[in-house]
Amino acid sequence: MECRRAWGKLNPCYDDALAIRKAVFINEQGIDPKLELDGTDEDKMHYVGYVADEPVTTARLDMLAGNRLKIQRVATVADARKKGYAGTLIQQIIHDAEASGVAHIELDAQVTALDFYRQLGFVPVGETFMEAGIEHQTAEYAASHR
């Protein structure tokens, strides 16, 4: 799988990321488009994983105060799931973040995906909460994996 990344909305990588997010979050999970398309994509880094030049998985990154990174909007198209693509993409994001000196990596995981994130080195913290009608929990990348 080839990982590509691009900042903001004016690039083909973003167009591919958005297509995956719409297919997964809006069409499959029934999330309100106004929640998914939150108007902040122009201020984010978008990663997309490609197999045979077809976009299959994506994630959005938000730099937070204190040199912290939040991974958001992780999604994989239905016919590409369970093949390791999202895990490879997350590992690339972690590698890039560490190489650039990011101090802390976190994400808000759908509770049903927590085991996936645990396998990648994320540790759930705090209480679960509802977002877009789906139960989530914050998870932090464990320092022991660095």
Wavefront OBJ file of the C-alpha trace (Angstrom):
o trace
v 0.000 0.000 0.000
v 1.208 3.484 -0.826
v 0.529 6.262 1.698
v 0.084 9.810 0.457
v -0.601 12.930 2.451
v -1.600 16.487 1.695
v -2.504 19.592 3.643
v -5.895 21.223 3.238
v -8.594 20.722 0.660
v -7.101 21.787 -2.674
v -5.509 18.537 -3.796
v -6.486 15.115 -5.184
v -5.507 13.367 -1.932
v -8.198 15.316 -0.075
v -10.778 14.464 -2.737
v -10.012 10.764 -2.230
v -10.124 11.108 1.567
v -13.483 12.836 1.376
v -14.933 10.150 -0.906
v -13.921 7.440 1.597
v -15.292 9.402 4.560
v -18.623 10.013 2.813
v -18.949 6.330 1.893
v -18.148 5.105 5.418
v -19.408 7.737 7.830
v -22.366 9.228 5.968
v -23.621 6.377 3.790
v -22.787 3.348 5.982
v -22.929 4.715 9.517
v -25.641 7.295 8.903
v -23.739 10.233 10.383
v -25.280 13.597 9.592
v -23.259 15.206 6.760
v -23.191 18.470 8.739
v -21.307 16.687 11.529
v -18.928 14.805 9.245
v -18.198 17.801 7.041
v -17.366 20.069 9.962
v -15.750 22.889 7.987
v -12.236 22.315 9.345
v -10.721 20.153 6.598
v -8.761 23.084 5.160
v -6.790 23.249 8.433
v -5.884 19.549 8.565
v -3.441 17.058 7.081
v -5.140 14.244 5.162
v -3.563 10.820 4.714
v -4.825 8.316 2.155
v -3.684 4.753 1.558
v -3.756 3.496 -2.038
v -3.723 -0.048 -3.383
v -3.154 -0.340 -7.142
v -3.670 3.455 -7.234
v -7.168 3.117 -5.721
v -7.884 4.943 -2.441
v -8.855 2.448 0.270
v -8.231 4.055 3.675
v -7.888 7.525 5.143
v -7.251 9.552 8.294
v -7.255 13.253 9.133
v -4.726 14.885 11.463
v -5.194 17.876 13.723
v -2.249 19.541 15.441
v -3.230 20.602 18.944
v -1.580 22.969 21.402
v 1.455 21.592 23.208
v 2.870 19.757 20.175
v 0.072 17.178 20.356
v -1.436 15.342 17.385
v -5.004 14.086 17.164
v -5.815 11.417 14.594
v -9.361 11.791 13.291
v -11.756 10.403 10.682
v -10.061 7.020 10.243
v -12.042 5.067 7.648
v -11.592 2.190 5.194
v -13.867 1.350 2.285
v -15.961 -1.771 2.890
v -14.273 -4.105 0.406
v -10.783 -3.254 1.725
v -11.415 -3.937 5.427
v -9.633 -6.622 7.452
v -6.576 -6.440 5.173
v -4.337 -4.312 7.396
v -4.564 -1.120 5.356
v -5.802 1.168 8.142
v -3.183 -0.252 10.508
v -0.450 0.448 7.977
v -1.742 3.999 7.519
v -1.828 4.624 11.294
v 1.701 3.240 11.641
v 2.881 5.629 8.913
v 1.202 8.540 10.705
v 2.895 7.554 13.993
v 6.260 7.256 12.238
v 5.878 10.663 10.563
v 4.707 12.287 13.812
v 7.609 10.898 15.797
v 10.082 11.921 13.080
v 8.772 15.486 13.283
v 9.043 15.581 17.081
v 5.373 15.332 18.056
v 5.160 14.897 21.833
v 1.762 13.201 22.158
v -0.586 11.290 19.815
v -4.242 10.670 20.602
v -7.549 9.839 18.960
v -11.212 9.413 19.791
v -12.073 5.848 18.794
v -15.454 4.366 18.149
v -15.757 1.857 21.002
v -16.192 -0.974 18.497
v -12.711 -0.153 17.115
v -10.837 0.028 20.430
v -9.235 -3.425 20.044
v -7.871 -2.375 16.644
v -6.246 0.705 18.189
v -4.935 -1.260 21.190
v -3.049 -3.526 18.771
v -1.367 -0.400 17.360
v -0.235 0.763 20.802
v -3.088 3.044 21.876
v -4.401 2.921 25.436
v -7.992 3.991 26.242
v -8.268 6.812 28.781
v -11.193 8.425 30.548
v -14.865 7.700 30.185
v -16.749 6.781 27.032
v -18.815 9.528 25.402
v -21.285 9.917 22.571
v -20.279 11.657 19.353
v -22.514 11.724 16.269
v -24.733 9.149 17.991
v -21.864 6.643 18.328
v -20.082 5.666 21.552
v -16.414 6.764 21.584
v -13.444 6.730 23.929
v -10.233 8.721 23.833
v -7.063 6.664 23.391
v -3.443 7.791 23.672
v -0.431 6.325 21.946
v 1.550 4.628 24.716
v 5.061 5.880 25.341
v 6.245 2.254 25.677
v 5.679 1.819 21.931
v 7.972 4.719 21.040
l 1 2 3 4 5 6 7 8 9 10 11 12 13 14 15 16 17 18 19 20 21 22 23 24 25 26 27 28 29 30 31 32 33 34 35 36 37 38 39 40 41 42 43 44 45 46 47 48 49 50 51 52 53 54 55 56 57 58 59 60 61 62 63 64 65 66 67 68 69 70 71 72 73 74 75 76 77 78 79 80 81 82 83 84 85 86 87 88 89 90 91 92 93 94 95 96 97 98 99 100 101 102 103 104 105 106 107 108 109 110 111 112 113 114 115 116 117 118 119 120 121 122 123 124 125 126 127 128 129 130 131 132 133 134 135 136 137 138 139 140 141 142 143 144 145 146
